[in-house]
């Protein structure tokens, strides 16, 4: 071992070599699984240690505290219309069970607040503010999940209301219906008879015991598929949900033991003790949820496991080439037909990182050259026919980052020679593509486009 290398660095180098230089093709299935699991755990652990997931979990705690009562008020109104509002309190108290007696107090306070909210008396402005608070919470959650999934584009304003409110309206109905159905089945005479059988009874009791765990996994899977503004495979969401579900139940056990064996926090925080413990529990829950999302991301995109999240730095030539690649791929699809490209499919088609493609898409959208289509994951098409778009406008997109970046605020002294040379260089670039449209560049049907390709190469 090199004397100049610290033991920690030496161990880190050994781990990196073992993880990333081992060829999985020559391993047995069990060893391949162990290697893949170790790489996944390494990537997720690195994300947690970097602290960004923790920061987003803390911001979600604050937003949740502001939005919890309005969200429960809307859910209560939906359940009240269906005549099952009495199931809200038992479900909420079950969620707060790790707090012990404090959980009962917190649950009763929340239910009291919800009962005091009179939606009819709010008026149109009050109701709009109530819905805006809920949509803001959902948007903050989407923003956090988009960060985990390296997605730069958010849902449009109209999609936020349609998607978020549909979940808020339908979600409570599905959750409480499943809970009510489970309670009904357990209380029937048939269930008691079946549980009395030797083998079948053991299986039924085991399923009934594991049912809450399966419900948590189902809820997490839905969140991982729905919240990121990109396409998430069900298999990846399920893997993240299973691991997050295990962490959730371990956290419940650990938090219950913490509350039971740490009575001194009440002496320290006095009347605020319940609120402080509730905030800690919210933080732990959000951190587990975001960790599961990170697991789902790396499971679906194993190429990011080693590189992690790197700062996007593109040279001017790289920006131009990336913009031209995206424009060519999107333009070719426009004329050849087929499904529009998403950011992920554009990244695969161009060979660029997803963050870089998101930058190129955002720059093209800002110039009004690309438009989102579709109701689900954003897909992209030219906002106007390419034969009506000069290629010079596409090339100018790469300069957007230069014009708005940190160096754009520099105020350099004027120089006649330097300024004149830069003006002539810019003019020569414009003359090179003068008269060439986006369509010419895509189809390469005339001599001008061929000349452009030769001059660039």
C-alpha positions in Angstrom: 0.0 0.0 0.0 1.3 3.5 -0.9 2.4 5.3 2.3 1.0 8.6 0.8 -2.5 7.1 0.6 -4.7 7.2 3.7 -6.3 3.9 4.8 -9.8 5.2 4.0 -8.8 6.2 0.5 -7.2 2.8 0.0 -10.3 1.0 1.1 -12.4 3.2 -1.1 -10.2 2.4 -4.1 -10.4 -1.3 -3.4 -14.2 -1.1 -3.2 -14.5 0.9 -6.4 -12.2 -1.6 -8.2 -14.2 -4.6 -6.9 -17.6 -3.0 -7.8 -16.9 -1.4 -11.2 -14.0 -3.5 -12.7 -15.5 -6.9 -12.0 -17.0 -8.4 -15.2 -20.4 -9.8 -14.3 -20.5 -12.1 -17.4 -18.1 -14.6 -15.9 -19.9 -14.8 -12.5 -22.6 -17.3 -11.3 -26.2 -16.0 -11.1 -25.9 -15.6 -7.4 -22.7 -13.6 -7.6 -24.1 -11.5 -10.4 -27.1 -10.7 -8.2 -24.8 -9.9 -5.3 -22.7 -7.6 -7.5 -25.8 -5.8 -9.0 -27.2 -5.4 -5.5 -23.9 -4.0 -4.1 -23.7 -1.5 -7.0 -27.2 -0.4 -6.4 -26.7 0.0 -2.6 -23.4 1.9 -3.3 -25.2 4.4 -5.6 -28.1 5.0 -3.3 -25.9 5.3 -0.3 -23.8 7.9 -2.1 -27.0 9.9 -2.8 -28.1 9.8 0.8 -24.6 10.8 2.1 -24.4 13.7 -0.3 -27.4 15.2 1.6 -29.6 16.4 -1.2 -32.3 13.8 -0.4 -32.2 14.9 3.2 -32.6 18.6 2.2 -35.6 17.8 0.1 -37.1 15.6 2.8 -36.9 18.5 5.2 -38.5 21.0 2.8 -41.3 18.5 2.3 -41.9 18.4 6.0 -42.5 22.1 6.1 -44.8 22.0 3.0 -46.7 19.0 4.5 -47.4 20.9 7.8 -48.9 23.7 5.8 -51.0 21.5 3.5 -52.0 18.6 5.7 -55.2 20.0 7.0 -56.4 21.3 3.6 -55.6 18.0 2.0 -57.5 16.0 4.7 -60.4 18.5 4.5 -60.8 17.8 0.8 -60.5 14.0 1.4 -62.9 14.3 4.3 -65.4 16.1 2.0 -65.1 13.3 -0.6 -65.6 10.6 2.0 -68.5 12.5 3.6 -70.3 12.6 0.3 -69.9 8.8 0.1 -71.0 8.3 3.7 -67.8 6.7 4.9 -66.2 9.8 6.7 -66.0 7.9 10.0 -63.2 5.7 8.6 -60.9 8.8 8.4 -60.1 9.0 12.1 -59.2 5.2 12.6 -56.9 5.3 9.5 -55.2 8.4 10.7 -54.7 7.1 14.2 -53.3 3.9 12.7 -50.8 6.0 10.8 -49.8 7.8 14.0 -49.6 4.6 16.1 -45.8 4.9 16.5 -46.4 8.0 18.7 -48.3 6.1 21.4 -50.4 8.4 23.5 -49.0 11.4 21.7 -50.3 9.9 18.4 -53.8 9.9 19.8 -53.5 13.5 20.8 -52.1 14.6 17.4 -54.7 12.6 15.5 -57.6 14.1 17.5 -56.2 17.6 17.0 -56.0 17.1 13.2 -59.5 15.6 13.1 -60.7 18.6 15.1 -59.1 21.0 12.6 -60.6 19.1 9.7 -64.1 19.1 11.2 -63.9 22.8 11.7 -63.1 23.5 8.1 -66.4 24.5 6.4 -65.8 24.1 2.7 -69.2 25.7 1.8 -68.4 28.8 3.9 -65.0 29.4 2.3 -66.4 31.0 -0.9 -64.8 30.8 -4.3 -61.6 32.6 -3.3 -61.1 30.5 -0.2 -61.8 27.3 -2.0 -59.3 28.3 -4.7 -56.7 29.0 -2.1 -57.4 25.7 -0.5 -56.9 23.8 -3.8 -53.8 25.9 -4.5 -52.3 24.8 -1.2 -52.8 21.2 -2.0 -51.6 21.5 -5.6 -48.5 23.3 -4.3 -47.7 20.3 -2.0 -48.1 17.9 -4.9 -45.9 20.1 -7.1 -43.2 20.2 -4.4 -43.4 16.4 -4.2 -43.1 16.1 -8.0 -40.2 18.5 -8.0 -38.3 16.3 -5.5 -39.0 13.1 -7.4 -38.0 14.8 -10.7 -34.7 15.7 -9.0 -34.1 12.0 -8.1 -35.0 11.0 -11.7 -32.8 13.7 -13.3 -35.9 15.2 -15.0 -35.7 18.9 -15.9 -39.2 19.5 -17.1 -42.2 19.9 -14.8 -45.9 19.2 -15.6 -47.8 22.0 -17.2 -50.1 24.1 -15.0 -53.2 22.5 -16.4 -51.8 19.0 -16.0 -51.0 19.7 -12.4 -54.6 20.4 -11.5 -56.0 17.5 -13.5 -53.5 14.9 -12.4 -53.1 16.1 -8.8 -56.8 16.6 -8.0 -57.8 13.3 -9.6 -55.4 11.6 -7.2 -56.6 13.6 -4.2 -60.3 12.8 -5.1 -59.9 9.1 -6.0 -57.0 8.2 -3.7 -58.9 8.4 -0.4 -61.8 6.4 -1.9 -59.4 3.6 -2.9 -57.5 3.6 0.3 -60.4 3.6 2.7 -62.3 1.1 0.5 -59.5 -1.3 0.7 -59.2 -0.8 4.5 -63.0 -1.2 4.9 -63.1 -4.3 2.7 -60.2 -5.8 4.8 -62.0 -5.0 8.1 -65.3 -6.5 6.7 -63.6 -9.8 5.6 -61.8 -10.2 8.9 -65.0 -9.8 10.9 -67.0 -12.4 9.0 -67.9 -15.8 10.3 -66.3 -17.4 7.2 -63.0 -15.9 8.0 -63.1 -17.1 11.6 -64.0 -20.6 10.4 -61.1 -20.7 7.8 -58.6 -19.5 10.3 -59.5 -22.4 12.6 -58.2 -24.9 10.0 -54.7 -26.3 10.5 -52.8 -25.3 7.4 -55.1 -22.9 5.6 -55.7 -21.0 8.8 -52.0 -20.4 9.2 -51.7 -19.1 5.6 -54.7 -16.8 6.1 -53.4 -15.4 9.3 -50.0 -14.8 7.7 -51.6 -13.0 4.8 -53.7 -10.9 7.1 -50.6 -10.0 9.1 -48.7 -9.1 6.0 -51.6 -7.2 4.3 -50.6 -3.8 5.8 -47.1 -4.3 4.4 -48.5 -5.1 0.9 -50.8 -2.0 1.0 -47.7 0.2 1.8 -45.8 -1.4 -1.1 -48.8 -0.8 -3.4 -49.1 2.8 -2.3 -45.3 3.4 -2.8 -45.4 1.7 -6.2 -48.2 4.0 -7.3 -46.3 7.1 -6.1 -43.1 6.1 -7.9 -44.9 5.5 -11.1 -47.1 8.6 -11.0 -45.1 11.4 -9.4 -41.9 11.7 -11.6 -42.6 13.5 -14.9 -41.1 10.7 -16.9 -41.9 7.1 -17.7 -41.1 4.8 -14.8 -41.2 1.0 -15.4 -43.5 -0.9 -13.1 -40.7 -3.4 -12.2 -38.3 -0.5 -11.1 -41.1 1.1 -9.1 -41.9 -2.2 -7.4 -38.3 -2.9 -6.4 -38.0 0.6 -4.9 -41.4 0.2 -3.2 -40.5 -3.2 -1.6 -37.2 -1.9 -0.2 -38.8 1.4 0.9 -41.7 -0.6 2.5 -39.2 -2.7 4.5 -37.5 0.5 5.6 -40.8 2.0 6.5 -41.9 -0.9 8.8 -38.4 -0.9 10.4 -38.8 2.8 11.0 -42.2 2.3 12.6 -40.7 -0.3 15.0 -37.7 1.9 15.8 -39.8 5.1 16.2 -42.2 3.3 18.5 -39.3 2.1 20.7 -37.8 5.7 20.6 -41.1 7.3 21.8 -41.6 4.6 24.5 -38.1 4.8 25.9 -37.4 8.6 25.5 -39.9 10.5 27.8 -37.4 13.3 28.4 -38.2 15.0 25.1 -41.5 16.2 26.7 -39.5 17.9 29.5 -37.3 19.6 26.9 -39.9 20.8 24.4 -42.9 21.1 26.8 -46.1 21.9 24.9 -44.2 21.6 21.5 -43.1 18.0 22.2 -45.9 16.4 20.1 -45.2 18.8 17.2 -41.5 18.2 17.3 -41.9 14.4 17.3 -44.5 14.6 14.5 -42.0 16.6 12.4 -39.3 14.1 13.0 -41.6 11.3 11.9 -42.6 13.2 8.7 -38.9 13.7 7.9 -38.1 10.0 8.3 -41.1 9.1 6.2 -40.2 11.5 3.3 -36.5 10.4 3.5 -37.6 6.8 3.1 -39.9 7.6 0.3 -37.2 9.5 -1.6 -34.6 6.8 -0.9 -37.0 4.3 -2.5 -37.3 6.6 -5.5 -33.5 6.7 -5.8 -33.5 2.8 -5.7 -36.1 2.7 -8.5 -34.1 5.2 -10.6 -30.8 3.3 -10.4 -32.6 0.0 -11.0 -34.1 1.3 -14.2 -30.9 3.3 -15.2 -27.9 1.2 -14.0 -25.6 3.3 -16.2 -25.9 6.1 -13.6 -24.8 3.9 -10.7 -21.1 4.6 -11.1 -21.2 8.2 -12.4 -23.8 9.4 -10.0 -25.0 13.0 -10.3 -22.3 15.1 -12.1 -22.4 18.8 -12.7 -23.4 19.4 -16.3 -20.6 21.3 -18.1 -20.7 21.5 -21.9 -18.4 23.3 -24.2 -19.8 25.6 -26.8 -19.1 23.0 -29.5 -20.7 20.3 -27.5 -23.8 22.4 -26.9 -24.1 23.2 -30.7 -23.7 19.5 -31.6 -26.2 18.4 -29.0 -28.8 20.9 -30.1 -28.3 19.9 -33.8 -28.6 16.2 -32.9 -31.9 16.8 -31.0 -33.2 19.0 -33.7 -32.3 16.4 -36.4 -33.8 13.5 -34.5 -37.1 15.3 -33.7 -37.3 16.7 -37.2 -36.7 13.3 -38.8 -39.5 11.9 -36.7 -41.8 14.7 -37.7 -41.5 13.8 -41.4 -41.1 10.0 -41.0 -44.0 9.6 -38.6 -44.1 7.4 -35.5 -44.4 8.3 -31.8 -42.9 11.5 -30.7 -39.7 11.3 -28.6 -39.5 11.8 -24.9 -36.4 13.2 -23.1 -35.4 9.6 -22.2 -35.7 8.3 -25.7 -33.9 11.3 -27.1 -31.0 10.6 -24.6 -30.9 7.1 -25.9 -31.0 8.2 -29.5 -28.3 10.8 -29.2 -26.1 9.0 -26.7 -26.1 12.1 -24.4 -26.8 12.2 -20.7 -30.4 12.8 -19.7 -29.4 16.1 -17.9 -27.8 17.4 -21.2 -30.8 16.4 -23.3 -33.1 18.2 -20.8 -31.0 21.3 -21.2 -31.2 21.1 -25.0 -35.0 20.5 -24.9 -35.4 23.4 -22.5 -33.4 25.7 -24.7 -35.3 24.7 -27.8 -38.6 25.2 -26.0 -37.5 28.6 -24.7 -36.8 29.7 -28.3 -40.3 28.4 -29.3 -38.9 25.6 -31.6 -40.2 22.6 -29.6 -43.5 22.0 -28.0 -44.8 19.4 -25.6 -47.5 17.0 -26.7 -49.3 14.1 -25.0 -51.1 13.8 -21.7 -48.6 11.5 -19.9 -44.8 11.7 -20.1 -43.9 14.8 -22.1 -43.2 14.2 -25.7 -41.7 16.7 -28.1 -42.5 17.9 -31.7 -41.5 21.0 -33.7 -43.8 23.9 -32.6 -44.0 24.9 -36.2 -43.2 23.2 -39.5 -39.4 22.8 -39.9 -39.6 24.2 -43.5 -40.7 27.5 -42.0 -37.8 27.6 -39.5 -34.3 28.9 -40.6 -31.5 26.7 -39.4 -29.8 29.8 -38.0 -32.5 29.9 -35.3 -31.7 26.3 -34.3 -28.0 27.1 -34.1 -28.7 30.3 -32.0 -30.3 28.1 -29.3 -26.9 26.9 -28.2 -26.0 30.5 -27.3 -28.9 30.8 -24.8 -26.8 29.4 -21.9 -24.0 31.8 -22.7 -26.4 34.8 -22.7 -27.9 33.8 -19.4 -25.1 32.1 -17.6 -22.8 33.5 -14.8 -20.4 35.0 -17.3 -23.1 37.0 -19.1 -22.8 39.8 -16.4 -19.2 40.6 -17.3 -18.8 44.1 -18.6 -15.6 44.1 -20.7 -14.0 47.2 -22.1 -14.8 47.9 -25.8 -12.1 47.2 -28.4 -12.5 48.1 -32.0 -10.4 45.3 -33.4 -11.7 42.5 -31.1 -15.3 43.6 -31.5 -15.0 43.9 -35.3 -13.5 40.4 -35.5 -16.2 38.8 -33.4 -18.9 40.6 -35.5 -17.4 39.2 -38.7 -17.1 35.7 -37.2 -20.8 35.8 -36.2 -21.8 37.1 -39.7 -19.8 34.3 -41.4 -21.6 31.7 -39.4 -25.0 33.2 -40.4 -24.0 33.4 -44.0 -23.0 29.7 -43.9 -26.5 28.6 -43.2 -28.3 31.5 -44.9 -31.4 30.1 -46.8 -31.2 26.7 -45.2 -34.2 25.6 -43.2 -34.6 23.0 -40.5 -36.3 20.7 -43.0 -33.3 21.0 -45.4 -31.0 20.0 -42.5 -33.2 17.0 -41.6 -33.8 15.7 -45.1 -30.5 16.7 -46.7 -32.2 17.1 -50.0 -30.3 19.9 -51.6 -26.7 20.9 -52.2 -26.8 23.6 -49.5 -27.5 21.0 -46.8 -24.7 18.8 -48.1 -22.3 21.8 -48.1 -23.3 22.5 -44.5 -22.5 18.9 -43.5 -19.1 19.0 -45.2 -18.2 22.4 -43.7 -19.2 21.2 -40.2 -17.3 17.9 -40.4 
